[in-house]
Amino acid sequence: MGTNYNDIAGKNVERLAALSDGIFAVAMTLLVLDLHAPVAALQGNHHLLPALAGLLPKFAVYVMSFLTLGIFWVGQQTQLNFIEQSNRELAWLHLLFLFFVTLMPFSTQLIGAFIAERAALLVYWLNILLLGAALLAAWRYTVFAKLTKPDMPQAMAQGVERRILIAQALYASGAALCLVNTYCSLGFIVLVQLNYAIAPRIFGLRRL
């Protein structure tokens, strides 16, 4: 009996990780393209500082999005490290996740241009929500299909899922703050990202 194509497609975890690294690298690089040297600087040095101050909101959004992609890259790599072997379905779930990664430069540019608009912030949050949903779906399928390494503790499987769910709940809380003020909302999201990026050993935040 011949080998079925679907039985051998997408089994190489290393190739999936390499593709992920490339897409994340491109997406992270594209983020900075929305930052442009201020034209006002051409009119004299005394115009430079005010022009740079005007770039601060876009720079803050750039940092926020870079942190977002960094957090999700670490999250995906953590999952891939526990995968014994992949299959066609899991490969496509991770490709769906990477599709949402490629949308991050767009949502970043949108919120950078309309930072005070709730609609722009909600689009940005939706991008984060879809990233988290795709990563969660990939992990749940990995565990369901028994594709994880045999020595992986059961507590780790639960911990990975819990971390994604808590992060998404915190991001949703941050998005809800846009009803008060978009800057408050963005500030809260940045605090959530900093927590996941540096995992401080205070107030139990490291466990989130």
N, C-alpha and C positions, 0 to 999 in steps of 0.2 A: 504494500500500500504506500503510495507516494506521500511525501511530506506536504502538509498544508501550509500555504504562504502565511496565513494568519498565525500559525504556530511558531514561526521563526522570526516574524517581523517585530522590530522594536525591542529586542532582548538585550542589547548592549547598553548597560548603564553608563559606561565610560563615555560613549558617544553622546548620550543624552546630557551628561554633565558638561562635556565640552561645548555643545551647542548652547546650553544655558549660560555658560561663562561668556561666550561671544555676544549673545543677545543682551545680557546685562551690561557688558562693557560698552556696547554701542548706545544703549539707552541712557546710561549714565553720562556718556560723552555728549549726547544730543541735548541733555539738560542745560549745559552751560552755553549753548549757542544762542539762548534767549537773552544772555547778558552781553550788552554792547557798550563799547567805550563811549562816554557821553560826548555828543557833538559840541556841547557848550564849552568843552575844554579848548577847542580851537579858537575861541574868542578871547582867551587869556586865562592865566592861572587863577585869577580871582573868581572865575566862574566854575572852576573844577570841583571845589568842595560842595557847593550846593547841588551840582549835577550828580556827584557821587551819592549824596544823601538821598536824592530822588531814586537812586538804584537800589536802596536798601530793601524795599518790599520785594522786589524781584529776586534779590540775592537771598533773602530769607526763605522764599518759596523754593529756590534752587537747593538750598541746604536741606530743607524739609524733604524734598523729593529724593535727594541723594541718600538721605537717611532711610527713607521708605524703601528704596530699591536695595540698599545694603541689608536692611533687616530681612526682606523677603529672599534675597540671595542666600543669606546665612540659613534661613529657614528651609529653603529647598535643598541646599547642600547637606543639611543635617538629615533630611529625609533620605536623600540619595546614599548617604553613608550607611544607612541601615538596610538598604535594599540588597538582597542576595542576587536577584535577577529581575529583569523587567519583562514586559510583554507588550503587545500591540495596544491594548486598552490603556495601560498605564502610561505608555509613551505619548499617546494622544492627550491624556489628561494633563501631562506636564507641558505639552505643546500649547494647550489651551491657557495654562498659567503663563507661559511665555508670551502668548498673544496679548494678554492684559499688561504684561511688562512693557511691550512696545508702545502701548497707549499712554504710558506715564509722561513722556515728553509733551504730548499734546495737552493732557489735562493740566500739566504744570504751566505750560505757556498760557492756557486759558485763564487759570487763576492768577497768574502773574499780570495779565492784562486787565483783569476785572476783579481785583482782590477784594473789593468792597461789595461785590455782588453775591448774594446767597446762591444763585443758580450755579455760578462757577465753582463755588466751594462744594456744592452737592455733587457736581460732576466729578470733582477731584476725589471726594469721599467714595463715590460709586466705583471709581477705578480701584481704590484700596479694597473696597468690599469684594469686588470680583476677583482681585488677586488672592485675598484670603479664602474665598469660597472655592476657588480652583485648587489652591494648595491643600485645603482640607479634604476636598473630594479625592485628590490624588493619594493622600495619606490613608484615608478610610478604605480606598480600594486596595492599596498596598497591603494593609492588614487583613482585609477580607479575603483577598486572593492568596494569602500566605506567601508573599514575595519577600518578606523581611528575612534577615539573617536569623538562623535558629538560636543564636545565643543572645538575641535582643531581649532584655527584661520586659515583662508585660507592663510594668509601671512606666517604661519609656514610651510605649505606644499610647498609653492614656495621657501621659504628660505632653507629648507633642500636640495631640488634639486639643487638650485643655488650654495650652498656650495660645493656639490660634484663635480659639473661641473667646478667650479673655481679651486678647488684643483687639479683635473685631468689635467687641462690646465697648471697649474704651474708645476706639475710633468713632463708633456710632455716637457715643456720648459727646465727643468733641464736635462732630458734625451738627448735633442738635443745638449746640451753643450758638450756631449761626443765627438762631432765632433772636438771640440777644445782641450779638455783635460778631461779625466775621473775623475780626482780629482776635477776639477772645477764643473763638473756635480754633483758629490756626495755632494760637499759642498753646492751647491744651493738647492739640495733636502733636506739636513739637515736643512737649513734655513727655507724652506717651512714647514717642520715638526715642528720646534720649534715655528713657528708662530701659527700653529693650536693647538699645545700643551699648550702654555701659553697665546695665544690670547692677545698680547700686545696692550695697549691703545695708539698706536702711528701711525701716518700716515694713519689712517683708516684701519689698518690691522686687527683689531678686527672684522670688518664686513665681512671679507673674509670667 
